[in-house]
Amino acid sequence: MNEPSKKIVLPAYLIRRLEAFRISKGSEHSYVVRDKLYGKTYDFDPWQFFILEVLPGCESLEKLQAVFRDRFDRNITAQELEGLFASIADQKLFDEAALQHPLLEPYARRTFEVVEGKAVHKSFSAMVGQGGGAPAAAPEAPSHDEASSADVDARLPPGVEEAVGLDSRAATRMLDLFDPRPLLRLLSPLVRPLRYAAYALPVVLLVAVILVARNWHLLTSDLGELHSRLSLFGRIVFVLFTVNVLATINLAFVAHAFRVTVDRIGLTLLLGFIPRFTTHMTGVAQLNRRETMWLHGSNLVLRLFLFSFGVLLWYNTRDHQGTLPELGLMFVLTVGASLVLEAGNPLAKGSAYFLLSAYLNERHLRGKSYKALMNKLRGGVYQSADSNALALYSLATITYLVGLILFLGIGLLEWLNGHLDLGGSALLIAGGFVGYLLWRNYVGLKKFGDTYERMQQFDRWRKRTLVAEDLSEGEVAKPRPGYWRRALLVCPLLLLFVPYPYDVSGSFSIYPVRRQVLSTDTPGLVETVYFDGGESVKKGTVIARLAGDEYSGQIKVLDARIQQQAAVVADLQARPKLEEVQVAQQALGAARTSARFSREKVPRIEKLYAAGAMSFEELDAARKQRDTDAMEVGERLADLNLVKTGPTDEQIAAEQAKLASLQQERNVYVDKLERTVIRMPFDGNILTLHLKDRTNSYLDKGQPLATIESTGTVTAEIAVPESDVQYVEPGATVRVRPVAFFNRQFEGTVATLDRNVTTESFGSTVKVIATIDNHDGRLNTGMTGVAKIRGETMPVWKAFSQAIIRFVKVQVWSWIP
């Protein structure tokens, strides 16, 4: 062997005296097996050697083919395998343990042929070439179709058959998109650690359940608002590209981990019209019970995680603006609905049903239960599957399916009436849709029962057993009335007594809760207008301005006078001042000094006058000066006392009153100037149009400038027929659907009922006033449409016979004497 070679482990089913080598030839390689005893070598291609290596772990042809397809990305036929095994058996390379393998067992029996008069071993390769081999004799089957059906079912373990994505027969009409095998091989090592997230599910789910329980009212309110804004088409698209995509990817990775070949991902239709992604797999027959349960359980785990994620995302982002709260609500709504209606409901054909089938190790669980129920109802004689538990399960399944179909029909009817306003045609379309689904499910259940019956017949044929007739000799079986005939008679009667919420309907008109005319009592020239009309304006926003220069000038003059008067008041409040006291004291001291000199001068002049040296006039002048200076001292002392005392309270109060008068006069002008600015008194809309055309026009006192209305909350005036007023109570829920927004529904409550009865051309009506939240401003004044007021809950027969009951209780009663 000249090429680079490496000794490798010998495959398990080859005799032990052999040794194996891998020969590298550039980028390719092959395998050589050498017999150490005889010195012979045998060449094997890579695919042949791979078959020998994986053979111990593949007990069936399907499993071996699936493993081969996953490795080499192609199919291998049974003829190729037989040729390989026959060639190795002819070379006598298999050991004794290999002959215990189910696929190698035919090569344990050798046949002989006569060649030139001698008995020689017949070649297995020749037998394969002739289409022979070593087939075991099989008993004659009752029919080709039944045996084929039974063989196909036998190859699929419980929980796999009829499962979309696992059983290739469940998605025959599938649009292929791409082959995911390269991506699965590349990403599997990265995705594999995510399986440990299942251990965190109980904690996350518990937290989500607690949040839902504590915030139930908030959650239902937000979900109701989302339900009113989101269409059915939007929900289907969201589910298709989020939940369905994640579930399909999850199923593909889990199946790949269990050695199942996921060769295609495509689109199929659920119920014949709802698109959904799905997978196409081969090799599912080699799945054991545990792996099958994990395939379906992983889908439930994923949906529970998505539901918990949606609750946590909604709760933690609800107070923030953006799309994250709505995204969380979408996951809560769609995943929760899928868990309740399909994936998590064992009564529907979803993951929970197939998980239950795998857990019970029961194939055709639906067919078996349906057969049990039919045996109970029809008195069938074959009792193998006739158990009470299965019959109850089948009854619950049928009840659920019928209820779900009716629910879908009602939803379709409401959508057709609300969005398309089809009237009686909507009832026909919805009835046809319900009939189609009921027929489809009936055919499906019957098919399940027939399939299970064929499987039971095949089992009885294989065991060579016959069903014993449970009829005594000579006894004639009495015909039983058909089940569906009785059901068609009884079910409509039962439906007549189902509780039905009776709604009172009537036409409505929208009116604002608050309307006002903008005007002013200060006439003036319109200087500026900021809106042209028709806009939505917030409270306090300036609408227009009038000229107010005169008032501004008066305010400035009064500001100056107020400052002057305030200074006077401040001066009075600051007395007595130290400087004034000191001046008064100095003046008093000077007066006292002058009085002392004058007083001392008089005696001297008197002596001189007595001596004849002074005249009497000089003496009289000195005496007058003395008296004057003494009086000056008294005045200066009084001034000093007055300065020390300061101004009186009355003086200060008089000056303060004068100051307040000036301020009040200023406030009058400020108010007049403020009324020249016209503002929005509340949040609302401007109804008057072309307001800017009023610029530079004169607005007289009391003349209206514009009309405005508040639309945050509107009132709906509903004309209710007089005969239905008895079912209307204040506080009842009102649903209105305006003509302008026929695809949207607004909710409100009844505020009051008019005491007057209005006579219309079609009859008498009573006005019912309802308040409706209009925070988005969609409802405008004057809009019309149809409103429904929640009334009483009554049986179906009473709700749909009100006119007859009214006629009997009023008209017929009036005829009775």
KAVENJO-V160583 format. One record per residue. N is the residue number from 1. RES is the residue in three letters. NEAR is the number of other C-alpha atoms within 10 Angstrom. D_FIRST is the distance of its C-alpha to the first C-alpha in Angstrom with 2 decimals. Layout:
BEGIN
((N,RES,NEAR,D_FIRST) (N,RES,NEAR,D_FIRST))
END
This chain:
BEGIN
((1,MET,6,0.00) (2,ASN,5,3.81) (3,GLU,11,5.68) (4,PRO,12,7.77) (5,SER,17,7.53) (6,LYS,11,10.68) (7,LYS,13,12.02) (8,ILE,12,15.05) (9,VAL,10,18.06) (10,LEU,18,18.03) (11,PRO,19,20.68) (12,ALA,16,24.00) (13,TYR,20,24.66) (14,LEU,19,21.57) (15,ILE,17,22.04) (16,ARG,14,21.39) (17,ARG,12,19.17) (18,LEU,18,16.26) (19,GLU,18,13.98) (20,ALA,21,12.66) (21,PHE,18,10.01) (22,ARG,19,10.70) (23,ILE,19,8.39) (24,SER,14,10.70) (25,LYS,11,11.48) (26,GLY,8,14.67) (27,SER,5,17.32) (28,GLU,8,15.64) (29,HIS,14,13.16) (30,SER,17,12.14) (31,TYR,22,11.57) (32,VAL,18,9.71) (33,VAL,21,11.93) (34,ARG,16,11.23) (35,ASP,16,14.40) (36,LYS,12,14.81) (37,LEU,8,17.89) (38,TYR,9,16.97) (39,GLY,8,13.25) (40,LYS,10,12.89) (41,THR,14,10.65) (42,TYR,12,12.55) (43,ASP,15,11.96) (44,PHE,15,14.65) (45,ASP,11,16.25) (46,PRO,14,17.55) (47,TRP,15,21.01) (48,GLN,16,20.10) (49,PHE,19,18.42) (50,PHE,17,21.47) (51,ILE,19,23.82) (52,LEU,16,22.44) (53,GLU,15,22.76) (54,VAL,15,26.36) (55,LEU,22,27.55) (56,PRO,14,29.34) (57,GLY,10,31.54) (58,CYS,18,32.48) (59,GLU,14,34.99) (60,SER,15,36.11) (61,LEU,17,34.81) (62,GLU,17,36.69) (63,LYS,22,35.23) (64,LEU,22,31.65) (65,GLN,22,32.46) (66,ALA,25,34.09) (67,VAL,24,31.19) (68,PHE,20,28.78) (69,ARG,19,31.26) (70,ASP,22,31.58) (71,ARG,12,27.83) (72,PHE,12,27.00) (73,ASP,14,30.57) (74,ARG,11,30.80) (75,ASN,12,32.04) (76,ILE,15,30.15) (77,THR,10,32.17) (78,ALA,12,32.79) (79,GLN,13,31.53) (80,GLU,12,28.05) (81,LEU,17,27.96) (82,GLU,22,29.35) (83,GLY,18,26.78) (84,LEU,17,23.91) (85,PHE,24,25.70) (86,ALA,23,26.67) (87,SER,17,23.16) (88,ILE,17,22.00) (89,ALA,20,25.27) (90,ASP,17,24.84) (91,GLN,11,21.54) (92,LYS,11,23.59) (93,LEU,19,21.31) (94,PHE,20,24.34) (95,ASP,14,26.14) (96,GLU,12,29.93) (97,ALA,12,30.51) (98,ALA,20,28.90) (99,LEU,17,31.64) (100,GLN,13,34.21) (101,HIS,16,32.99) (102,PRO,12,35.45) (103,LEU,18,32.86) (104,LEU,18,31.02) (105,GLU,12,34.25) (106,PRO,19,34.73) (107,TYR,21,31.60) (108,ALA,14,33.19) (109,ARG,9,35.63) (110,ARG,13,34.45) (111,THR,14,36.63) (112,PHE,11,37.10) (113,GLU,12,37.89) (114,VAL,10,39.40) (115,VAL,10,37.40) (116,GLU,7,39.31) (117,GLY,7,41.60) (118,LYS,9,39.00) (119,ALA,11,38.19) (120,VAL,12,34.52) (121,HIS,13,32.82) (122,LYS,15,33.07) (123,SER,19,29.88) (124,PHE,25,29.92) (125,SER,20,28.19) (126,ALA,15,31.08) (127,MET,16,33.56) (128,VAL,19,32.13) (129,GLY,14,32.27) (130,GLN,9,35.87) (131,GLY,10,36.71) (132,GLY,12,36.94) (133,GLY,19,34.89) (134,ALA,16,36.78) (135,PRO,8,39.66) (136,ALA,7,42.31) (137,ALA,6,45.83) (138,ALA,6,47.89) (139,PRO,8,51.66) (140,GLU,10,53.45) (141,ALA,13,54.04) (142,PRO,12,57.54) (143,SER,9,56.60) (144,HIS,10,53.56) (145,ASP,11,54.71) (146,GLU,16,55.55) (147,ALA,18,52.33) (148,SER,12,50.29) (149,SER,14,52.30) (150,ALA,19,51.94) (151,ASP,13,48.17) (152,VAL,12,47.79) (153,ASP,20,50.01) (154,ALA,14,48.15) (155,ARG,16,44.93) (156,LEU,19,46.66) (157,PRO,20,47.67) (158,PRO,28,51.22) (159,GLY,29,51.81) (160,VAL,27,49.29) (161,GLU,23,51.08) (162,GLU,20,53.41) (163,ALA,19,52.29) (164,VAL,21,52.06) (165,GLY,23,48.69) (166,LEU,28,47.02) (167,ASP,21,48.08) (168,SER,18,47.17) (169,ARG,13,50.22) (170,ALA,15,52.58) (171,ALA,21,51.96) (172,THR,11,51.74) (173,ARG,12,53.56) (174,MET,19,51.31) (175,LEU,15,50.91) (176,ASP,16,47.27) (177,LEU,12,47.02) (178,PHE,10,43.40) (179,ASP,15,40.10) (180,PRO,17,40.10) (181,ARG,19,36.53) (182,PRO,11,35.23) (183,LEU,10,38.27) (184,LEU,19,37.95) (185,ARG,13,34.39) (186,LEU,10,35.53) (187,LEU,12,38.84) (188,SER,14,38.25) (189,PRO,10,37.40) (190,LEU,9,40.62) (191,VAL,13,42.78) (192,ARG,12,41.64) (193,PRO,9,43.97) (194,LEU,8,46.95) (195,ARG,10,46.93) (196,TYR,9,48.74) (197,ALA,11,51.70) (198,ALA,12,52.73) (199,TYR,9,54.06) (200,ALA,10,56.51) (201,LEU,16,57.81) (202,PRO,13,60.63) (203,VAL,11,62.11) (204,VAL,16,61.90) (205,LEU,19,63.29) (206,LEU,12,66.10) (207,VAL,15,67.13) (208,ALA,21,67.16) (209,VAL,15,69.27) (210,ILE,11,71.73) (211,LEU,16,72.08) (212,VAL,18,72.70) (213,ALA,11,75.31) (214,ARG,11,77.15) (215,ASN,12,77.11) (216,TRP,12,77.47) (217,HIS,11,80.43) (218,LEU,13,78.81) (219,LEU,19,75.57) (220,THR,12,77.40) (221,SER,11,79.58) (222,ASP,17,76.67) (223,LEU,17,74.77) (224,GLY,12,77.91) (225,GLU,13,78.26) (226,LEU,15,74.61) (227,HIS,15,75.03) (228,SER,14,78.01) (229,ARG,13,76.19) (230,LEU,13,72.78) (231,SER,13,72.48) (232,LEU,13,70.45) (233,PHE,9,68.15) (234,GLY,11,67.54) (235,ARG,14,66.58) (236,ILE,15,64.14) (237,VAL,14,62.45) (238,PHE,16,62.29) (239,VAL,20,60.79) (240,LEU,17,58.26) (241,PHE,12,56.90) (242,THR,14,57.14) (243,VAL,18,57.15) (244,ASN,20,55.30) (245,VAL,15,52.60) (246,LEU,18,52.07) (247,ALA,18,52.05) (248,THR,18,49.48) (249,ILE,18,47.17) (250,ASN,17,47.69) (251,LEU,24,46.91) (252,ALA,28,43.71) (253,PHE,22,42.38) (254,VAL,21,43.41) (255,ALA,22,41.87) (256,HIS,18,38.59) (257,ALA,16,38.64) (258,PHE,18,39.02) (259,ARG,17,35.90) (260,VAL,24,38.14) (261,THR,27,37.15) (262,VAL,26,39.93) (263,ASP,19,39.18) (264,ARG,20,42.59) (265,ILE,23,45.66) (266,GLY,19,48.81) (267,LEU,16,52.55) (268,THR,23,54.59) (269,LEU,15,58.30) (270,LEU,12,59.93) (271,LEU,10,62.97) (272,GLY,10,62.38) (273,PHE,8,63.53) (274,ILE,11,62.21) (275,PRO,16,58.89) (276,ARG,19,56.22) (277,PHE,23,52.53) (278,THR,26,50.20) (279,THR,26,46.55) (280,HIS,23,44.62) (281,MET,21,42.15) (282,THR,22,39.84) (283,GLY,26,38.56) (284,VAL,26,41.87) (285,ALA,23,42.04) (286,GLN,24,39.62) (287,LEU,20,42.11) (288,ASN,13,43.88) (289,ARG,18,47.54) (290,ARG,10,47.13) (291,GLU,17,44.89) (292,THR,24,47.34) (293,MET,22,50.23) (294,TRP,18,48.55) (295,LEU,24,47.89) (296,HIS,24,51.62) (297,GLY,19,52.76) (298,SER,18,50.91) (299,ASN,22,53.03) (300,LEU,20,56.19) (301,VAL,17,55.13) (302,LEU,20,54.51) (303,ARG,25,57.91) (304,LEU,22,59.69) (305,PHE,21,58.14) (306,LEU,22,59.28) (307,PHE,27,62.75) (308,SER,27,63.04) (309,PHE,19,61.78) (310,GLY,25,64.42) (311,VAL,26,67.20) (312,LEU,22,66.28) (313,LEU,19,65.95) (314,TRP,24,69.32) (315,TYR,19,71.11) (316,ASN,12,69.95) (317,THR,15,70.56) (318,ARG,18,73.65) (319,ASP,9,76.05) (320,HIS,10,74.10) (321,GLN,9,74.22) (322,GLY,10,71.16) (323,THR,12,68.83) (324,LEU,16,67.16) (325,PRO,21,69.85) (326,GLU,19,69.66) (327,LEU,16,65.84) (328,GLY,23,66.23) (329,LEU,26,68.91) (330,MET,23,66.72) (331,PHE,24,63.97) (332,VAL,25,66.64) (333,LEU,18,68.19) (334,THR,21,65.11) (335,VAL,26,62.90) (336,GLY,20,65.90) (337,ALA,14,66.82) (338,SER,17,63.29) (339,LEU,19,63.18) (340,VAL,14,66.58) (341,LEU,18,66.30) (342,GLU,17,62.66) (343,ALA,24,59.70) (344,GLY,25,61.52) (345,ASN,17,63.84) (346,PRO,20,62.73) (347,LEU,22,65.27) (348,ALA,20,63.45) (349,LYS,18,60.10) (350,GLY,21,58.26) (351,SER,25,55.98) (352,ALA,23,58.53) (353,TYR,22,58.90) (354,PHE,28,55.19) (355,LEU,24,54.88) (356,LEU,17,57.72) (357,SER,24,56.10) (358,ALA,24,52.85) (359,TYR,15,54.83) (360,LEU,13,56.88) (361,ASN,14,53.80) (362,GLU,15,55.94) (363,ARG,21,54.74) (364,HIS,21,57.52) (365,LEU,24,59.76) (366,ARG,25,62.10) (367,GLY,23,62.27) (368,LYS,26,62.87) (369,SER,27,65.65) (370,TYR,28,67.16) (371,LYS,29,67.23) (372,ALA,29,68.89) (373,LEU,24,71.52) (374,MET,17,72.22) (375,ASN,18,72.63) (376,LYS,16,75.14) (377,LEU,14,77.08) (378,ARG,14,76.97) (379,GLY,12,77.07) (380,GLY,14,73.77) (381,VAL,14,73.13) (382,TYR,14,69.42) (383,GLN,13,69.35) (384,SER,10,65.66) (385,ALA,19,65.43) (386,ASP,20,69.14) (387,SER,16,69.46) (388,ASN,13,71.95) (389,ALA,12,69.33) (390,LEU,20,67.36) (391,ALA,22,70.61) (392,LEU,15,71.75) (393,TYR,19,68.42) (394,SER,24,68.66) (395,LEU,17,72.29) (396,ALA,13,71.43) (397,THR,20,68.61) (398,ILE,19,70.91) (399,THR,13,73.67) (400,TYR,16,71.36) (401,LEU,19,70.03) (402,VAL,16,73.56) (403,GLY,12,74.79) (404,LEU,16,71.93) (405,ILE,19,72.53) (406,LEU,19,76.27) (407,PHE,13,75.56) (408,LEU,16,73.38) (409,GLY,21,76.09) (410,ILE,16,78.78) (411,GLY,14,76.70) (412,LEU,20,76.15) (413,LEU,24,79.87) (414,GLU,16,80.86) (415,TRP,18,78.48) (416,LEU,19,79.76) (417,ASN,18,83.37) (418,GLY,18,82.87) (419,HIS,15,80.69) (420,LEU,12,81.64) (421,ASP,16,85.08) (422,LEU,15,84.55) (423,GLY,12,87.19) (424,GLY,10,87.19) (425,SER,13,84.12) (426,ALA,19,82.11) (427,LEU,18,83.13) (428,LEU,13,81.94) (429,ILE,16,78.58) (430,ALA,21,78.02) (431,GLY,17,79.14) (432,GLY,13,76.73) (433,PHE,18,73.90) (434,VAL,21,74.79) (435,GLY,15,75.10) (436,TYR,13,71.69) (437,LEU,21,69.99) (438,LEU,17,71.93) (439,TRP,12,70.96) (440,ARG,14,67.31) (441,ASN,17,67.21) (442,TYR,14,69.11) (443,VAL,12,66.62) (444,GLY,14,63.76) (445,LEU,19,65.34) (446,LYS,16,66.17) (447,LYS,13,62.61) (448,PHE,21,61.39) (449,GLY,22,63.86) (450,ASP,16,62.91) (451,THR,19,59.19) (452,TYR,24,59.89) (453,GLU,17,62.19) (454,ARG,17,59.51) (455,MET,20,57.05) (456,GLN,16,59.71) (457,GLN,19,60.40) (458,PHE,20,56.74) (459,ASP,14,56.63) (460,ARG,13,59.80) (461,TRP,15,58.48) (462,ARG,13,55.23) (463,LYS,9,57.23) (464,ARG,8,59.68) (465,THR,10,62.56) (466,LEU,9,65.59) (467,VAL,10,67.97) (468,ALA,8,71.31) (469,GLU,8,74.32) (470,ASP,10,76.58) (471,LEU,10,79.70) (472,SER,8,82.36) (473,GLU,6,83.41) (474,GLY,6,85.84) (475,GLU,8,85.23) (476,VAL,8,84.97) (477,ALA,8,82.82) (478,LYS,6,84.95) (479,PRO,7,83.57) (480,ARG,9,82.94) (481,PRO,10,83.75) (482,GLY,10,80.79) (483,TYR,11,79.41) (484,TRP,9,79.01) (485,ARG,9,82.56) (486,ARG,10,83.93) (487,ALA,11,81.68) (488,LEU,10,82.87) (489,LEU,10,86.43) (490,VAL,11,86.07) (491,CYS,10,83.75) (492,PRO,10,86.11) (493,LEU,12,88.96) (494,LEU,10,87.01) (495,LEU,12,86.00) (496,LEU,15,89.69) (497,PHE,13,90.11) (498,VAL,13,87.17) (499,PRO,15,88.48) (500,TYR,16,88.62) (501,PRO,14,89.45) (502,TYR,19,92.33) (503,ASP,20,92.39) (504,VAL,20,95.51) (505,SER,20,94.81) (506,GLY,21,96.92) (507,SER,18,96.88) (508,PHE,26,97.04) (509,SER,19,97.89) (510,ILE,22,96.61) (511,TYR,22,99.14) (512,PRO,20,98.69) (513,VAL,16,99.75) (514,ARG,15,101.54) (515,ARG,16,103.09) (516,GLN,13,105.29) (517,VAL,15,107.15) (518,LEU,18,106.71) (519,SER,20,110.06) (520,THR,20,112.10) (521,ASP,13,115.73) (522,THR,19,115.61) (523,PRO,19,116.28) (524,GLY,18,114.76) (525,LEU,17,112.83) (526,VAL,22,109.20) (527,GLU,17,107.38) (528,THR,16,103.67) (529,VAL,18,101.75) (530,TYR,13,98.07) (531,PHE,18,96.99) (532,ASP,16,97.66) (533,GLY,18,97.55) (534,GLY,14,95.02) (535,GLU,14,92.84) (536,SER,16,91.83) (537,VAL,20,93.31) (538,LYS,14,93.06) (539,LYS,11,96.12) (540,GLY,12,97.97) (541,THR,14,96.66) (542,VAL,16,99.39) (543,ILE,21,100.31) (544,ALA,21,103.13) (545,ARG,21,105.56) (546,LEU,25,109.31) (547,ALA,18,111.19) (548,GLY,21,112.51) (549,ASP,10,113.80) (550,GLU,10,117.32) (551,TYR,18,116.05) (552,SER,16,113.80) (553,GLY,12,116.88) (554,GLN,14,118.98) (555,ILE,20,116.26) (556,LYS,12,116.13) (557,VAL,11,119.95) (558,LEU,19,119.94) (559,ASP,15,117.13) (560,ALA,12,119.39) (561,ARG,15,122.41) (562,ILE,19,120.32) (563,GLN,13,119.14) (564,GLN,13,122.81) (565,GLN,19,124.06) (566,ALA,16,121.21) (567,ALA,13,122.28) (568,VAL,16,125.85) (569,VAL,20,124.75) (570,ALA,14,122.55) (571,ASP,14,125.49) (572,LEU,17,127.79) (573,GLN,15,125.22) (574,ALA,11,124.78) (575,ARG,15,128.58) (576,PRO,16,130.38) (577,LYS,13,128.83) (578,LEU,11,129.45) (579,GLU,10,130.56) (580,GLU,15,133.25) (581,VAL,18,134.58) (582,GLN,13,134.77) (583,VAL,13,136.67) (584,ALA,21,139.10) (585,GLN,18,139.64) (586,GLN,14,140.37) (587,ALA,19,142.82) (588,LEU,21,144.55) (589,GLY,15,144.84) (590,ALA,16,146.36) (591,ALA,21,148.85) (592,ARG,20,149.88) (593,THR,14,150.43) (594,SER,18,152.51) (595,ALA,21,154.53) (596,ARG,14,155.24) (597,PHE,13,156.56) (598,SER,20,158.66) (599,ARG,18,160.04) (600,GLU,12,160.94) (601,LYS,16,162.55) (602,VAL,20,165.11) (603,PRO,14,167.16) (604,ARG,14,167.46) (605,ILE,20,168.67) (606,GLU,20,171.13) (607,LYS,13,172.65) (608,LEU,14,172.92) (609,TYR,16,174.47) (610,ALA,12,177.00) (611,ALA,9,177.83) (612,GLY,10,178.21) (613,ALA,11,175.37) (614,MET,15,173.19) (615,SER,13,174.12) (616,PHE,14,173.72) (617,GLU,10,171.18) (618,GLU,14,168.89) (619,LEU,20,169.36) (620,ASP,14,168.63) (621,ALA,12,165.48) (622,ALA,21,164.22) (623,ARG,18,164.81) (624,LYS,14,162.93) (625,GLN,19,160.03) (626,ARG,21,159.90) (627,ASP,14,159.78) (628,THR,15,157.21) (629,ASP,21,154.90) (630,ALA,18,155.26) (631,MET,15,154.24) (632,GLU,19,151.26) (633,VAL,20,150.05) (634,GLY,14,150.14) (635,GLU,15,148.20) (636,ARG,20,145.53) (637,LEU,19,145.21) (638,ALA,14,144.83) (639,ASP,18,142.14) (640,LEU,20,140.27) (641,ASN,14,140.39) (642,LEU,14,139.27) (643,VAL,21,136.30) (644,LYS,16,135.24) (645,THR,12,135.51) (646,GLY,14,133.15) (647,PRO,16,132.99) (648,THR,11,133.72) (649,ASP,10,131.22) (650,GLU,9,133.17) (651,GLN,12,132.70) (652,ILE,17,128.94) (653,ALA,12,128.73) (654,ALA,12,130.69) (655,GLU,17,128.36) (656,GLN,17,125.28) (657,ALA,13,126.69) (658,LYS,15,127.12) (659,LEU,20,123.47) (660,ALA,15,122.28) (661,SER,13,124.34) (662,LEU,18,122.62) (663,GLN,16,119.17) (664,GLN,12,120.03) (665,GLU,13,121.21) (666,ARG,21,117.91) (667,ASN,14,115.91) (668,VAL,13,117.82) (669,TYR,19,116.71) (670,VAL,16,113.12) (671,ASP,12,113.06) (672,LYS,18,114.42) (673,LEU,20,111.80) (674,GLU,16,109.03) (675,ARG,18,110.29) (676,THR,24,109.77) (677,VAL,19,106.00) (678,ILE,19,104.98) (679,ARG,19,101.93) (680,MET,19,99.86) (681,PRO,17,101.31) (682,PHE,19,98.19) (683,ASP,17,94.71) (684,GLY,22,95.14) (685,ASN,22,95.40) (686,ILE,24,97.94) (687,LEU,19,99.40) (688,THR,16,101.76) (689,LEU,14,100.17) (690,HIS,12,100.96) (691,LEU,19,102.24) (692,LYS,15,101.72) (693,ASP,10,104.47) (694,ARG,17,106.93) (695,THR,17,106.39) (696,ASN,15,109.72) (697,SER,12,111.73) (698,TYR,15,114.35) (699,LEU,20,113.63) (700,ASP,16,116.87) (701,LYS,12,117.38) (702,GLY,12,115.74) (703,GLN,15,114.26) (704,PRO,12,110.71) (705,LEU,18,107.81) (706,ALA,17,104.87) (707,THR,16,103.97) (708,ILE,25,100.99) (709,GLU,23,99.39) (710,SER,22,97.07) (711,THR,27,94.04) (712,GLY,20,92.06) (713,THR,19,93.62) (714,VAL,24,95.21) (715,THR,26,97.41) (716,ALA,31,96.91) (717,GLU,23,100.10) (718,ILE,28,99.10) (719,ALA,22,101.47) (720,VAL,25,101.12) (721,PRO,20,102.95) (722,GLU,15,105.99) (723,SER,15,104.77) (724,ASP,16,101.59) (725,VAL,16,103.27) (726,GLN,10,103.54) (727,TYR,15,99.75) (728,VAL,20,99.65) (729,GLU,18,100.04) (730,PRO,13,99.93) (731,GLY,14,96.52) (732,ALA,16,94.67) (733,THR,17,91.34) (734,VAL,23,91.60) (735,ARG,20,88.81) (736,VAL,26,89.65) (737,ARG,21,87.72) (738,PRO,21,89.33) (739,VAL,13,89.12) (740,ALA,13,87.70) (741,PHE,16,84.77) (742,PHE,16,84.29) (743,ASN,18,80.70) (744,ARG,16,81.78) (745,GLN,15,83.95) (746,PHE,18,86.24) (747,GLU,19,87.63) (748,GLY,21,90.96) (749,THR,21,93.76) (750,VAL,23,97.25) (751,ALA,16,99.85) (752,THR,15,103.13) (753,LEU,18,104.80) (754,ASP,12,107.63) (755,ARG,9,110.92) (756,ASN,9,111.97) (757,VAL,14,110.94) (758,THR,15,110.22) (759,THR,11,111.12) (760,GLU,10,108.62) (761,SER,5,108.66) (762,PHE,7,106.12) (763,GLY,10,107.75) (764,SER,14,108.55) (765,THR,21,106.01) (766,VAL,22,105.94) (767,LYS,22,104.34) (768,VAL,24,101.68) (769,ILE,22,100.73) (770,ALA,27,97.15) (771,THR,22,95.56) (772,ILE,24,92.01) (773,ASP,16,89.77) (774,ASN,18,89.06) (775,HIS,11,87.27) (776,ASP,9,85.07) (777,GLY,15,88.17) (778,ARG,13,87.01) (779,LEU,25,90.25) (780,ASN,16,93.04) (781,THR,17,96.73) (782,GLY,11,97.72) (783,MET,16,94.36) (784,THR,20,94.71) (785,GLY,18,92.56) (786,VAL,17,92.41) (787,ALA,26,92.47) (788,LYS,20,91.84) (789,ILE,26,93.55) (790,ARG,21,92.14) (791,GLY,20,94.77) (792,GLU,17,94.85) (793,THR,15,92.22) (794,MET,15,93.47) (795,PRO,16,92.17) (796,VAL,17,90.67) (797,TRP,15,93.62) (798,LYS,17,96.10) (799,ALA,18,94.20) (800,PHE,14,94.05) (801,SER,11,97.62) (802,GLN,13,99.55) (803,ALA,12,101.58) (804,ILE,11,102.66) (805,ILE,14,103.52) (806,ARG,13,105.49) (807,PHE,13,107.38) (808,VAL,13,108.32) (809,LYS,11,109.36) (810,VAL,11,111.36) (811,GLN,11,112.56) (812,VAL,11,112.91) (813,TRP,11,114.41) (814,SER,10,117.01) (815,TRP,8,118.02) (816,ILE,6,118.84) (817,PRO,4,122.60))
END
